[in-house]
Amino acid sequence: MKSKPAMREVDVLVIGGGINGAGIARDAAGRGLSVLLCEKDDLASHTSSASTKLIHGGLRYLEYYEFGLVRKALQEREVLMRSAPHIISPLRFVMPHDKGQRPAWMIRAGLFLYDHLAKRELLPGAESINLQKHIAGQPLLADFRRGFAYSDGWVNDARLVVLNAMQAAEKGAVIMTRTRCVSARRQEQYWLVQLQTADGSMMMVQSRSLVNATGPWAVNTLQQVLHQGAAKTLRLIKGSHIVVRRLFHHPYAYIFQHPDGRIVFAIPYEQDFTLIGTTDLDYQGSLDEVSISEEEVAYLCGLASHYFTQAISPADVLWSYSGVRPLVEEPVVGGKEKAAALTRDYSLELDTAGAPVLNVFGGKITTYRKLAEEALSILAPLLNNANTAWTEHACLPGGDIYSESPENRAVSEFPLFIQQCQQQYAWLPPHLAERYAHAYGSRIHVLLKDKYSLADMGEMLVPGLYTAEAAYLVKHEWARTVDDILWRRSRLGLHLLGEDASHLQEWLNFNATSVQWPT
């Protein structure tokens, strides 16, 4: 087994390359701290790429009186839209009013509260709608005559993680994917951490602090890697989604409140599809191999068929994915709470019995930036760093469409940016220029630098993917495998179901060299 004798010294070592780990690495590096992030797999390869793809306040959390969480999430919804308008966009939701639901006046009151818990500049407010006249009523069964419309946001979740990691790296952080934290020994002033890459190489890191941001692995990491006790109890909840052919031809999404109390969304997805989810089931299996069950598929198909005129069966499911959410569980008298009632808020637990370790428990994508900011407000003083918070007023890579600072114009005028890209790169097929604009924002100009024709993009490795883009993803975004490129850096995999990706694999074998140890 190969080993590296040199030891790297850093201020902060972050374990976990999901949204919270990447967000913390970004914030810390931007404050001038030396940072190393290690992730045993690819960035966003688990929970953070298995979400419902929403940046939202969490309307249903009002039912459980989580006003603080909803307010915080609504505030972050606006911040994130401005910072990454290429991967986060407004989305209008329609809620059909079903028999047996709460009275209409109560729903209107809840939506009024949702609109006014936090300052709202980017999105229109809620309204009542007549589904017999509204375009969103057309694909629904005739029983649904009235409903409500309100606004939230859509996000490319995996790319959000990658963009945070990119900005962390641009500010000096070392991002090491496919690098496992094998052990961590605590000293008075620092941690001695042993890392192992996919090829078996070993590396020692001396870090003044640790951040355990391993999501559903948080307790296991504490006990088995850091040899510490866990201050919180995590309840692992599996959420699954299915993807079917497009069920409706309009830009609205749907939120359905089923009689069992579950909230399920039906969302326009990748132009040609509809995304339906999610479930909430206690999970005790392998965290590395999470998949949807036949019962979950049947449940989601049955629920969708309860609302849409086009009935859905398991045979209609083209793709599915599942993730495990680590929810903070408080003791409850008389048994467990329903999964839907568990808080989606986060808890940050600091242990200073020696070199500090900050454990991240729970959380949701929408509040990741605030979580990271709070994490650094705890850690930075311990590391004699007095630099102030900065991410609220910073664009993520590619988000500086019209200005280096986040602004409303970038959100409201993003369609204009797409048109400008299509004009500037008129040699690209319009749909490809649009995909690039959404994926890379202003970084489209990096991708297409010195490119003046499709021939300059190189060989087409799979339909819609040229070597120029694959090379960009390898060079700038840590892509190493077919799945990294087709399912996380892009969603091309969904459009290529059944296609042969062996040519892309061959190209990666030749071009995507293993991650090199930083010098």
N, C-alpha and C positions, 0 to 999 in steps of 0.2 A: 504494500500500500504506500503510495507516494505521500509525502508530507512537506509542509512549508515551515522552515525553521523561524522565519521572521514573524514578529508579533506586531499587529496593528493596534494602535491606541486611538480610542475615540471617546467622545463625551457621552454619546447616546447610542446604544445598540437596540434596534427595534426588531423584535421577533414577530414575523407575520406580514405578509404582503397583500392583505385585503385592504378594504377602503380605510379602516381606522389606522392600520400600520402605515400605509402610504401617506395618509393625511398628517399623521404625527411626524413622520420623517420630513415631509415638506415644510411644516411649520418650524421644526427644530433647525433644519438647515438654513432656512431664511432668517433665523435669529443669530446666525453665525456659529452655531454649535457644529462640531464634527459628528457626523451621523453615519452609521452603517445599518442597513436594513437587510435581513436575510429572510428568505421565503423558501420553504422546502419544495414547492412546486412552482407553477407559473404565477405571476401576478393575477389576482382576481380569479383564481382557478376553482374556488369553492363557493362559499356563501355569497361573496360580493358580485358574482356574475349570475347568481341564481335568484335574483329578486324579481319583483313585478315591474321593474324599470320605471319607478315613479319617484319624483321629487315632490313630496306632498306633506301637508300638515297632519294628515291622518284624521279624516272626518270622523271615523268610527270611534276614535279614542275619546271623543267628547262624551260618549255614552258611559265611559268609565271615569269621568271627571278628571281626565288627565289634561287639564287646561294649561298647565305650565309646559308640558311636552308639546302640545299642539301649537301654542304660541311660539315656542322656540323653533319648531319645525317650519311654521309659516314665515317667520323672519328669515330663516336660512333658505327657504324656497326662492325668495327674491334675490338674496346674495348669490346663490349658486347659478341662477339663470343668467345674471349679469356676467359672472366670471367665466362661463363656458357656454355661450349661446349656440355653439355648433353642435354640442352633444346634449344640451338640455333645452327643451322647447315647451311652450305653453300647450296644454291639452284640455279640451272642454269635455266634461263628463255629464252623462245623462243618467239620472236615477229614476227608473219607472216606479210609479207608486202602485204597490200590490195590495190586494186584500189581505188583511191580517197584519199589515205593518202599522207603525205608529200613525196617529192622525196627521193629516197634511199640515195642520198648523204647527205641530211639534217639529216636523221636519224643516219647515220654513224657519222656525226659530233657531234650530240648530245650524242651518246654513247662514243665517244672519250673523250668528256668533262666529262662525268659521270665517266669514268675510271681514269681521271687525276685531278679531283678537290681536291682529298685528297690522302694521301699516302695509297697504297693498297699492302698488303703483303699476305693476305690469299686467295684471290679469283682470278681466271683467268679473263683476259680482254674480251672485246666484240669481236665478229667476225661475218662476213656474212656467211650464210649457204644456201645450196641448199636443199630445203624441199623435193625434189623428191628423194634425196639420204639419207638425214639425218633421223634417227629413229623418230625424233619428227614430221616429216611430215606425217608419216603413218596414224595417226588418223584424219588428216585434209582433208578437201575437196580438190579435185585435182586442183582447181583454184589457190590454194596457192603454188606457185612454189619457192619462195625465202623468206628469212627472216633473222633475226638477233638473235644472242644469247649473253646474258650477265649474270652477276652474282649478286646475293643479298643473303639475309639470311632468314631462316624460324625460327619461335620461337613458343614455347608453351606459349602463352600469359598469361594465368591464373597462370601457375606455376612460371613465372617470377615474378609476384606480390607476390606470397607466399614466394619465396626464399628471396626477399627483406625484407619482414616482418620477416622471420626467422632470418636473419642476424641482423636486428634491435633488435630483442628480445635477441639474443645471446650477444649483446653489451649493454644490460641493458634496452632497451625500453619495455614498457608495451603495448601489442597489445590487444585491446578489440573489438572483433567482436560482431555483434548484439547488439551494444551499440549506442544509438542515442544521439546526442548533442541536448539537449532540449532548452537551452538558454545560453547566454554568456553575462555577464555584465562587462563593461570596467571600470577599475580603472586607476589611474595614473601609477602605477608600475606593475600591473598584471591584468589578467582576472579572474573573478569568473565564472566557467563553470559548468553547471548542466548536468549530464549524466544519461541516463535511459537504463537499460538492458531489454531484452525480457520479463523477469518475473516481470517487473515493479519496480525493485529496483532502488533507486536513489543514486547518488553519486555527491559530490561536489569536484571540482578540482580547485586549484589556480595555474595558469600558467603565467609565465613571458612573454609569447608570444603565439600567435595563428597562425596556418597555415590553410587557407581555401583551401583544395585540393579536393573539392567535384565534380569536373568535370562539367557535365551539370547542377548540382544543385548549382554551385558557386554563381550565382547572388541571387538565392532564399535564400541560407545560409546567405549571406551578409545582405539581407534585413529583413528576418524573424527571424533569430537566433541571429545574431550579431547586428542587428538594425543599420546598416551602409548603406551608399549610395554606388552604384556600379560605379567604375571608367571606366569599359569597358562594351561594348555591346556584348553579346554572341549570335551567330546564331546557333540554334540547328539543326543538320543535321542527319537524320537517314540513316544508312548504313545497308543493309541486305545482307545475304549470303544464298546460298542453298548448300546442300550436296546430291550428287547422287552416284550411283554405279560407280566404277572405269571406266573411259572413255579411259584410255590408260595405257600401261604396260611398262613404262620407267620412269626414275627419273626426267625428265624435267618438269618444269611448263610453263604455257603460259601467256603472256600478250597481250590482244587484245585491240586495239583502235577502238572503234565503231564510225560510221559516226556521231553520236550525240556528239562526243568529250569525252565521258566517257571512262575511262580505267577500264577494267574488267580482273580479274585474274582467271585462272583455275589451281588449285594446287593439286598435289598428297596429299592425306590426310588419315592418319590412315591406311595405307597399302591397304585397300579395297575400298577407296572412292575418289571422286574428289570434291574439294571445289570450288565453283564459286561465285565470288562477286567482287565489291560491288555496291550498288546503292547510290545515293546522293539526298535525298529529305528533304525539310524543314519539321520540326516536331514541333507539338504543343500539343501533347497528354500527357498522364501520363508518367513520366520518370520511373516509377516502372513497367510498363506493356507495353513494346515495342515489337511489333511483325511485321512480314513481311506481306505485303498486297498481294492480288491476282495479282494486276498489277505488283508488283515487281517480283513475281515468274514468271509471263509470260514474263516479260522483260528479266530476266536472262536466262530463258530457250530459248527464241528466239535468244538471242545473242550467246549463246553457239552453237545452231543449225546452226548459220550462218558460223561457222568455222569447227565444227566436222562432220565427216561422220555419226556418230551415233546421230540422232536427239533426242532432249530432250523435254519432255512435263512435265507439272505440276505433272502428275501421277508418274513420275520418282523421284520426290523429296522425299528423305527419312527423311530429317531433315532440319531445317532452324533456323537461329538466326538473331537478329537485335540489334543494339546498337545506341546510340545517341552520336554524336561527338560535343563537344562544341567548335565552331570555333570563333576566335576573328574577329569581323566585324568592319571595318572602314567605315565611311560615304562615300557614292558614289553618285556623281551627276547623276540624271536621273534614279534612281531606284536601285534595288539590283543586286549585282554581281551573276554570276552563282556559285552554290555551289562548283563546281570543282575548281573555281578560287580563293576561299578563302584560306588564308594562313593556313598552318598546324603548323606554329611556335607558340611558347608560349609567354605569357606576364606575368611578375611578378610585382605586384603592392604592394608597401609597404605603410602602413598607420601608422604614429607614433604620431597621435593626442591622446596621452595617451599610454597605453601599446601597443606594436606593434602587428599588424596583417599583415600577408603576404598573399595576394590573388593570386592564381594560375589560370590563364585563358588560355585555349587552350592547345596545345601540342600534341605530338604523342609518341607512345611507344618507337620508336627508340631513341629519344632524352631525355627520362625520366631521365637518370643518370646525364646528363649535366644540365638539369633543376634543379635537386636536388642540385647539386654542386653550381650552381648560387644562389639558394635560401639560402643556408647556408652561402655563401659569403656575403649575405645581412644581414641575421639574427644573425649569430655568433658574429660579433663585438658589436651588440646591447646588447648581453648577456655576454659581457666581456669574450668571448671565442676566443682564438687566435690560436687554433689548425688548422692545414692546411688540405686542401682537400686530400682525401685518396682513394676514390672508384675507380679511374681510374686503379689502380694497385692492385686491390683486386679481388679475386674470390668470386662468390656467393656460398652459401652452395651447396656442391656436385661438384663444378667446379674445385676443386683442384685435378684433375685426376692424374697428374704426378708431380705437384709442387704446393706449397702454393701460388705462384704468377702466374698470367695469362701468358700463353705462346702459341706460334703457334702450338707446338707439340700436345697439348690437342685437338686442332681443327682437325689437319690433321690426327692424329692417334686415333681418337675416335673409329673407327671400331675395332682397336686392343684392346681397353679397353673393348668393348663388348665381344670379343673373350676371353679375360682374365677372365671376370666375368662368362662366360659360362663354362670355364674350372674349375674355383675355386668353382663354385656352380653347379657341373655337375649333381647333383640330381634334379635341376630345369629343367623343359622343356625349351629348348633353346629360344623359343619365349618369355617366361616369364622373363628369365634372361635379354634378350634384352630390354624388356619394362622397367624393373626395372633400368637398366643402364641408359636409356634415361630419366626416370622420376627423379631418385635420384642421378645420378652420383656417386661420391665416398661415398655418404651417403647410398648406397646399403649395405655397410658393417654394418651400424647401424641397418638397417631394418632386415638384415639376421644374426645378432649376435646370437650365440648359436643355430642356425638352421642348421640341418644336414640332413633333409629329408623333403619331402612334409608333412608328418605327423606333423612335428614341426611347420608348418605354420598355423595349426589349421583348423577349418572348412571352407569350401568354401561357402561364403555367397551369392554370385552370380557367374556365370561362370567367372573365371579369377581373382576373388578377395577373398583372404583368410583373416581370422581374424587377422593374424599378420600384414598385410599391413593396414587394416582398423584401427587397434589399433595404428600403427605408425602415421597415418594421424590425428587421434584424439589427440594423445599426443603431436606431434611436429608441426602440421600444421593447427590447429584450425578447423578441419572438424567436423561438428555437424549434418549434414543432408545427406540424400541419394544424393541429387543434389551436395552437396559439394564434395562428394567422386567420384561419377560417371561422373560428367560433368565438374568440375573445377580442382580437384586434379588429376584426370585421365580423359581419354576420353572413358572410358569403356561403358558409356551410349550409345554411337553411335553403339557399337558392340552388345548391348543387347536390341535393340529396340524390344518391345513386351515381353521382359522377365519380370518375376515377381520379384520385388525388395523388397517384403514385409519382407523377411527373414533378409535382411540387415537393414531394418527399425526397426525390432524387436531387432536386436543386438544393434543398436544405442540407442534405447530407454532404454536398460538395461545398456549400457556401456558408452555412451557419455554423461556424466553429464553436467549440465549447466556450463557456464563459471563462475569461482569463482572470487570474487573481490580480487585484489592483496592485500597482507598484508603489 
